[in-house]
Amino acid sequence: MNPVNATLLELIDVRSEIGSEGRLCTAIAERLLPVWGLDGVNRIGNSLVVGKRTGKPMLSLYGHIDTVPAQGQGDAYEAAGRIYGLGASDMKSGVAVMIHVLEDGGVRNGPYDVVGVFYDREEGPADENGLIEVLERAPWLADAEFAVVLEPTDCEIQVGCQGAMNATVSFVGKAAHSARPWLGENAVTKAGAWLDRFHAMRPIAVTVDGFEFREVFSVTTATGGIARNIIPARFDLNLNYRFPPSLTLAAAEERLREVAAGADEITVLDRAPAASVPVGNPHMDRLVEAAGANVTAKQAWTDVARLTEIGVPAVNYGPGETAEAHQADESVDANNPAIVLRSLRRFLTI
């Protein structure tokens, strides 16, 4: 078996559902300590920063070690050219690649200071992401000239990322007995025309620096009514907005409010900025050449945005498959980790 796949199977079997990453963090630290020494493996909560600064240009690799909650998955296994198990694609295959990159002597002794960041709590609320604490306690990570986030990309290089915003959209009516509805106003049916408009809405293509992103509005939850015989006085919906890198947070909120017009109340709950495309960055150009991979826009939010905010140009490039993320029978093509590992070795040693 390919060594990186053996590592992936081991990682899957150390369960690390969000909030329970401690054992996996310890296992990764113990594996890399003989390579990097005590001064090269720094633990921050249940996250790790692995690497040393020697004065060479710094490049960094990022991967989260948590998974979504289990859906009945058992032990990891390989069958018919695929590796199965919780986190196989999102994103323990990327973490396995990171470990092998950091163990590689050619990378460690190459032209760059290569630093790996393994962090927790990525699969939860954005403001609880473990990378926030890592970047606060290791501010020198902002000195990196370039970063690769090994999120699932189907072995493509995916540039930029969408911003994300959630808002509670509310319709307000008046309660009444359901036998006499004319004495009230039904907040649920009041929203009907508004919902029809969103049901018919299609993604809007937005080109940024030559790459096509899709602006998307989605109603994801709905809550209304308190009893079967009461006309509902309030109907609350969650509107999820994914916006392209051409919009700032302020412009994105203005756009959301414009599109959601017609509701009685609009309350923005959370927001995360989009990430720009690192056009003209020489390290990105080298990665594209080393990988020989397709280059596309990232149609999702990733921590590339967080790195961009601190001034580190970054892209997504990982072995995981986007369609497999969070699936009950999650798996990854067994060839993918070796493909990405070869490409990153080449990128980090030339």
DODOVEX-942903 format. One record per residue (C-alpha): y, x negated, z negated; residue in one letter; residue number from 0. Coordinates in nm, 2 decimals, padded with zeros to 4 digits. Example, Ala and Ser with C-alpha at 12.3 -4.5 7.8 and 13.67 -1.06 7.14 Angstrom:
2
{site {-00.45,-01.23,-00.78},'A',0}
{site {-00.11,-01.37,-00.71},'S',1}
//
This chain:
350
{site {00.00,00.00,00.00},'M',0}
{site {00.35,-00.11,00.07},'N',1}
{site {00.50,-00.26,-00.25},'P',2}
{site {00.81,-00.04,-00.24},'V',3}
{site {00.59,00.27,-00.21},'N',4}
{site {00.39,00.16,-00.51},'A',5}
{site {00.71,00.13,-00.70},'T',6}
{site {00.81,00.48,-00.59},'L',7}
{site {00.49,00.63,-00.72},'L',8}
{site {00.55,00.46,-01.05},'E',9}
{site {00.91,00.59,-01.07},'L',10}
{site {00.80,00.95,-01.00},'I',11}
{site {00.55,00.94,-01.28},'D',12}
{site {00.81,00.84,-01.53},'V',13}
{site {00.97,01.19,-01.56},'R',14}
{site {01.35,01.18,-01.57},'S',15}
{site {01.47,01.54,-01.54},'E',16}
{site {01.85,01.56,-01.60},'I',17}
{site {01.92,01.49,-01.97},'G',18}
{site {01.59,01.30,-02.02},'S',19}
{site {01.65,00.98,-01.83},'E',20}
{site {01.60,00.74,-02.12},'G',21}
{site {01.24,00.63,-02.05},'R',22}
{site {01.31,00.56,-01.69},'L',23}
{site {01.62,00.37,-01.77},'C',24}
{site {01.42,00.16,-02.01},'T',25}
{site {01.14,00.10,-01.75},'A',26}
{site {01.39,-00.02,-01.49},'I',27}
{site {01.56,-00.24,-01.74},'A',28}
{site {01.23,-00.40,-01.85},'E',29}
{site {01.13,-00.46,-01.49},'R',30}
{site {01.46,-00.63,-01.39},'L',31}
{site {01.52,-00.83,-01.71},'L',32}
{site {01.29,-01.12,-01.61},'P',33}
{site {01.48,-01.15,-01.28},'V',34}
{site {01.83,-01.12,-01.40},'W',35}
{site {01.82,-01.21,-01.77},'G',36}
{site {02.00,-01.05,-02.06},'L',37}
{site {02.34,-01.12,-01.92},'D',38}
{site {02.25,-00.96,-01.59},'G',39}
{site {02.12,-00.62,-01.71},'V',40}
{site {02.37,-00.41,-01.90},'N',41}
{site {02.28,-00.07,-02.03},'R',42}
{site {02.55,00.20,-02.07},'I',43}
{site {02.39,00.50,-02.23},'G',44}
{site {02.10,00.58,-02.00},'N',45}
{site {02.26,00.40,-01.71},'S',46}
{site {02.23,00.04,-01.60},'L',47}
{site {02.45,-00.21,-01.43},'V',48}
{site {02.24,-00.50,-01.28},'V',49}
{site {02.38,-00.82,-01.14},'G',50}
{site {02.62,-01.11,-01.20},'K',51}
{site {02.96,-01.21,-01.08},'R',52}
{site {02.97,-01.56,-00.95},'T',53}
{site {03.28,-01.55,-00.74},'G',54}
{site {03.12,-01.45,-00.41},'K',55}
{site {03.23,-01.13,-00.24},'P',56}
{site {03.08,-00.84,-00.43},'M',57}
{site {02.88,-00.56,-00.27},'L',58}
{site {02.73,-00.28,-00.47},'S',59}
{site {02.44,-00.03,-00.45},'L',60}
{site {02.43,00.30,-00.64},'Y',61}
{site {02.15,00.54,-00.72},'G',62}
{site {02.10,00.82,-00.98},'H',63}
{site {01.78,00.81,-01.18},'I',64}
{site {01.77,01.18,-01.28},'D',65}
{site {01.60,01.46,-01.10},'T',66}
{site {01.65,01.84,-01.11},'V',67}
{site {01.42,02.03,-01.35},'P',68}
{site {01.05,02.03,-01.27},'A',69}
{site {00.90,02.32,-01.07},'Q',70}
{site {00.54,02.26,-01.16},'G',71}
{site {00.50,01.93,-00.99},'Q',72}
{site {00.21,01.71,-01.11},'G',73}
{site {00.16,01.33,-01.08},'D',74}
{site {00.28,01.15,-00.77},'A',75}
{site {00.04,01.10,-00.48},'Y',76}
{site {00.03,00.99,-00.12},'E',77}
{site {-00.12,01.20,00.16},'A',78}
{site {-00.10,01.21,00.53},'A',79}
{site {00.18,00.96,00.55},'G',80}
{site {00.40,01.12,00.29},'R',81}
{site {00.47,01.06,-00.08},'I',82}
{site {00.48,01.37,-00.30},'Y',83}
{site {00.64,01.43,-00.64},'G',84}
{site {00.95,01.53,-00.83},'L',85}
{site {01.24,01.32,-00.71},'G',86}
{site {01.05,01.16,-00.42},'A',87}
{site {01.34,01.22,-00.18},'S',88}
{site {01.62,01.29,-00.42},'D',89}
{site {01.64,01.01,-00.50},'M',90}
{site {01.36,00.79,-00.65},'K',91}
{site {01.28,00.65,-00.30},'S',92}
{site {01.64,00.52,-00.30},'G',93}
{site {01.60,00.38,-00.65},'V',94}
{site {01.28,00.21,-00.55},'A',95}
{site {01.46,00.04,-00.26},'V',96}
{site {01.74,-00.07,-00.50},'M',97}
{site {01.49,-00.23,-00.74},'I',98}
{site {01.32,-00.43,-00.46},'H',99}
{site {01.66,-00.54,-00.32},'V',100}
{site {01.76,-00.67,-00.66},'L',101}
{site {01.43,-00.85,-00.70},'E',102}
{site {01.47,-01.03,-00.36},'D',103}
{site {01.54,-01.40,-00.39},'G',104}
{site {01.71,-01.41,-00.06},'G',105}
{site {01.95,-01.14,-00.16},'V',106}
{site {02.02,-01.29,-00.50},'R',107}
{site {02.09,-01.63,-00.35},'N',108}
{site {02.27,-01.50,-00.04},'G',109}
{site {02.64,-01.48,00.05},'P',110}
{site {02.73,-01.19,-00.17},'Y',111}
{site {02.72,-01.09,-00.54},'D',112}
{site {02.50,-00.79,-00.51},'V',113}
{site {02.53,-00.54,-00.80},'V',114}
{site {02.30,-00.24,-00.86},'G',115}
{site {02.42,00.07,-01.06},'V',116}
{site {02.15,00.31,-01.18},'F',117}
{site {02.31,00.61,-01.34},'Y',118}
{site {02.21,00.93,-01.51},'D',119}
{site {02.32,01.30,-01.51},'R',120}
{site {02.41,01.33,-01.14},'E',121}
{site {02.23,01.66,-01.09},'E',122}
{site {02.45,01.85,-01.34},'G',123}
{site {02.82,01.94,-01.36},'P',124}
{site {03.05,01.69,-01.19},'A',125}
{site {03.25,01.62,-01.51},'D',126}
{site {02.93,01.52,-01.69},'E',127}
{site {02.80,01.27,-01.43},'N',128}
{site {02.69,00.94,-01.59},'G',129}
{site {02.87,00.74,-01.33},'L',130}
{site {03.21,00.84,-01.49},'I',131}
{site {03.12,00.65,-01.81},'E',132}
{site {02.98,00.35,-01.61},'V',133}
{site {03.30,00.31,-01.41},'L',134}
{site {03.51,00.34,-01.72},'E',135}
{site {03.32,00.08,-01.92},'R',136}
{site {03.27,-00.16,-01.63},'A',137}
{site {03.60,-00.13,-01.45},'P',138}
{site {03.53,-00.46,-01.26},'W',139}
{site {03.30,-00.25,-01.03},'L',140}
{site {03.62,-00.15,-00.86},'A',141}
{site {03.64,-00.50,-00.72},'D',142}
{site {03.35,-00.44,-00.48},'A',143}
{site {03.44,-00.48,-00.11},'E',144}
{site {03.19,-00.22,-00.01},'F',145}
{site {02.92,00.01,-00.16},'A',146}
{site {02.61,00.19,-00.04},'V',147}
{site {02.50,00.50,-00.22},'V',148}
{site {02.13,00.55,-00.16},'L',149}
{site {02.13,00.93,-00.16},'E',150}
{site {01.89,01.11,00.09},'P',151}
{site {02.02,01.06,00.44},'T',152}
{site {01.70,01.06,00.65},'D',153}
{site {01.76,00.69,00.71},'C',154}
{site {02.09,00.77,00.88},'E',155}
{site {02.42,00.61,00.77},'I',156}
{site {02.63,00.91,00.66},'Q',157}
{site {03.00,00.84,00.63},'V',158}
{site {03.26,01.01,00.42},'G',159}
{site {03.16,01.33,00.23},'C',160}
{site {03.29,01.68,00.19},'Q',161}
{site {03.49,01.79,-00.11},'G',162}
{site {03.36,02.07,-00.32},'A',163}
{site {03.54,02.35,-00.51},'M',164}
{site {03.43,02.66,-00.70},'N',165}
{site {03.64,02.96,-00.78},'A',166}
{site {03.59,03.29,-00.95},'T',167}
{site {03.71,03.57,-00.73},'V',168}
{site {03.75,03.90,-00.91},'S',169}
{site {03.80,04.26,-00.81},'F',170}
{site {03.94,04.49,-01.08},'V',171}
{site {03.89,04.86,-01.10},'G',172}
{site {03.87,05.13,-01.37},'K',173}
{site {03.57,05.23,-01.57},'A',174}
{site {03.46,05.60,-01.57},'A',175}
{site {03.14,05.81,-01.62},'H',176}
{site {02.92,05.78,-01.31},'S',177}
{site {02.90,06.16,-01.30},'A',178}
{site {03.28,06.17,-01.24},'R',179}
{site {03.36,05.86,-01.03},'P',180}
{site {03.69,06.00,-00.91},'W',181}
{site {03.83,05.94,-01.25},'L',182}
{site {03.78,05.56,-01.21},'G',183}
{site {03.78,05.29,-00.94},'E',184}
{site {03.46,05.11,-00.86},'N',185}
{site {03.53,04.73,-00.86},'A',186}
{site {03.21,04.65,-00.68},'V',187}
{site {03.26,04.88,-00.38},'T',188}
{site {03.63,04.77,-00.38},'K',189}
{site {03.50,04.43,-00.27},'A',190}
{site {03.31,04.56,00.02},'G',191}
{site {03.55,04.48,00.31},'A',192}
{site {03.61,04.13,00.15},'W',193}
{site {03.24,04.06,00.14},'L',194}
{site {03.19,04.18,00.49},'D',195}
{site {03.44,03.93,00.61},'R',196}
{site {03.26,03.65,00.44},'F',197}
{site {02.92,03.77,00.56},'H',198}
{site {03.04,03.73,00.92},'A',199}
{site {03.21,03.40,00.86},'M',200}
{site {03.07,03.09,01.04},'R',201}
{site {03.11,02.72,00.96},'P',202}
{site {03.42,02.57,01.11},'I',203}
{site {03.39,02.23,01.28},'A',204}
{site {03.65,01.98,01.17},'V',205}
{site {03.66,01.63,01.33},'T',206}
{site {03.78,01.35,01.11},'V',207}
{site {03.79,00.99,01.25},'D',208}
{site {03.55,01.09,01.52},'G',209}
{site {03.30,01.25,01.29},'F',210}
{site {03.23,01.63,01.27},'E',211}
{site {03.23,01.79,00.93},'F',212}
{site {03.18,02.16,00.88},'R',213}
{site {03.41,02.36,00.66},'E',214}
{site {03.20,02.62,00.47},'V',215}
{site {03.28,02.91,00.24},'F',216}
{site {02.98,03.07,00.05},'S',217}
{site {02.96,03.34,-00.20},'V',218}
{site {02.69,03.21,-00.44},'T',219}
{site {02.68,03.45,-00.75},'T',220}
{site {02.80,03.80,-00.82},'A',221}
{site {02.83,03.99,-01.16},'T',222}
{site {02.95,04.34,-01.22},'G',223}
{site {02.89,04.65,-01.42},'G',224}
{site {02.78,04.70,-01.78},'I',225}
{site {02.55,05.00,-01.76},'A',226}
{site {02.38,05.23,-01.50},'R',227}
{site {02.60,05.52,-01.58},'N',228}
{site {02.94,05.35,-01.59},'I',229}
{site {03.16,05.29,-01.29},'I',230}
{site {03.22,04.91,-01.30},'P',231}
{site {03.57,04.81,-01.39},'A',232}
{site {03.53,04.44,-01.29},'R',233}
{site {03.33,04.25,-01.02},'F',234}
{site {03.33,03.87,-01.04},'D',235}
{site {03.20,03.65,-00.76},'L',236}
{site {03.17,03.27,-00.73},'N',237}
{site {03.31,03.13,-00.40},'L',238}
{site {03.19,02.78,-00.32},'N',239}
{site {03.40,02.59,-00.07},'Y',240}
{site {03.30,02.27,00.10},'R',241}
{site {03.60,02.10,00.27},'F',242}
{site {03.65,01.80,00.50},'P',243}
{site {03.81,01.47,00.42},'P',244}
{site {04.12,01.57,00.60},'S',245}
{site {04.22,01.79,00.30},'L',246}
{site {04.35,01.67,-00.03},'T',247}
{site {04.25,01.87,-00.34},'L',248}
{site {04.59,02.05,-00.34},'A',249}
{site {04.55,02.14,00.03},'A',250}
{site {04.19,02.25,-00.02},'A',251}
{site {04.29,02.49,-00.31},'E',252}
{site {04.57,02.63,-00.09},'E',253}
{site {04.32,02.69,00.19},'R',254}
{site {04.07,02.85,-00.05},'L',255}
{site {04.34,03.09,-00.18},'R',256}
{site {04.44,03.18,00.17},'E',257}
{site {04.09,03.25,00.29},'V',258}
{site {04.01,03.45,-00.03},'A',259}
{site {04.32,03.66,-00.01},'A',260}
{site {04.26,04.03,-00.08},'G',261}
{site {04.09,03.97,-00.41},'A',262}
{site {04.28,04.08,-00.73},'D',263}
{site {04.23,03.75,-00.91},'E',264}
{site {04.13,03.39,-00.79},'I',265}
{site {04.06,03.13,-01.06},'T',266}
{site {03.96,02.78,-00.95},'V',267}
{site {03.69,02.65,-01.19},'L',268}
{site {03.62,02.30,-01.07},'D',269}
{site {03.70,02.07,-00.78},'R',270}
{site {03.58,01.73,-00.65},'A',271}
{site {03.76,01.54,-00.38},'P',272}
{site {03.63,01.45,-00.04},'A',273}
{site {03.57,01.09,00.07},'A',274}
{site {03.73,00.92,00.36},'S',275}
{site {03.55,00.76,00.65},'V',276}
{site {03.57,00.37,00.61},'P',277}
{site {03.68,00.32,00.97},'V',278}
{site {03.72,-00.04,01.07},'G',279}
{site {03.55,-00.18,00.75},'N',280}
{site {03.37,-00.49,00.85},'P',281}
{site {03.09,-00.44,00.60},'H',282}
{site {03.02,-00.09,00.74},'M',283}
{site {03.01,-00.24,01.09},'D',284}
{site {02.76,-00.50,00.97},'R',285}
{site {02.54,-00.23,00.80},'L',286}
{site {02.54,-00.02,01.12},'V',287}
{site {02.43,-00.33,01.32},'E',288}
{site {02.17,-00.43,01.06},'A',289}
{site {02.02,-00.08,01.03},'A',290}
{site {02.04,00.02,01.39},'G',291}
{site {02.07,00.37,01.25},'A',292}
{site {02.25,00.69,01.36},'N',293}
{site {02.59,00.73,01.20},'V',294}
{site {02.69,01.09,01.11},'T',295}
{site {02.92,01.28,00.88},'A',296}
{site {02.80,01.36,00.52},'K',297}
{site {02.77,01.74,00.50},'Q',298}
{site {02.77,01.75,00.12},'A',299}
{site {02.95,01.60,-00.18},'W',300}
{site {02.82,01.26,-00.32},'T',301}
{site {02.95,00.99,-00.55},'D',302}
{site {03.09,00.82,-00.24},'V',303}
{site {03.39,01.03,-00.32},'A',304}
{site {03.41,00.89,-00.68},'R',305}
{site {03.39,00.53,-00.54},'L',306}
{site {03.65,00.60,-00.28},'T',307}
{site {03.89,00.72,-00.56},'E',308}
{site {03.87,00.38,-00.73},'I',309}
{site {03.93,00.20,-00.40},'G',310}
{site {03.58,00.10,-00.30},'V',311}
{site {03.49,00.19,00.06},'P',312}
{site {03.14,00.34,00.06},'A',313}
{site {02.88,00.51,00.27},'V',314}
{site {02.56,00.70,00.21},'N',315}
{site {02.24,00.54,00.33},'Y',316}
{site {01.90,00.62,00.19},'G',317}
{site {01.53,00.68,00.26},'P',318}
{site {01.51,01.03,00.12},'G',319}
{site {01.51,01.34,00.34},'E',320}
{site {01.79,01.59,00.29},'T',321}
{site {01.57,01.89,00.36},'A',322}
{site {01.32,01.79,00.09},'E',323}
{site {01.58,01.76,-00.20},'A',324}
{site {01.51,02.00,-00.48},'H',325}
{site {01.20,02.15,-00.32},'Q',326}
{site {00.90,02.25,-00.53},'A',327}
{site {00.67,02.04,-00.31},'D',328}
{site {00.93,01.76,-00.26},'E',329}
{site {00.81,01.46,-00.05},'S',330}
{site {00.93,01.17,00.16},'V',331}
{site {00.80,01.00,00.47},'D',332}
{site {00.61,00.70,00.34},'A',333}
{site {00.77,00.48,00.61},'N',334}
{site {01.12,00.55,00.51},'N',335}
{site {01.16,00.33,00.20},'P',336}
{site {01.04,00.02,00.39},'A',337}
{site {01.28,00.09,00.68},'I',338}
{site {01.59,00.11,00.45},'V',339}
{site {01.47,-00.19,00.24},'L',340}
{site {01.45,-00.41,00.56},'R',341}
{site {01.79,-00.30,00.67},'S',342}
{site {01.96,-00.36,00.34},'L',343}
{site {01.79,-00.71,00.31},'R',344}
{site {01.93,-00.79,00.65},'R',345}
{site {02.27,-00.65,00.57},'F',346}
{site {02.30,-00.84,00.23},'L',347}
{site {02.18,-01.18,00.36},'T',348}
{site {02.39,-01.23,00.68},'I',349}
//
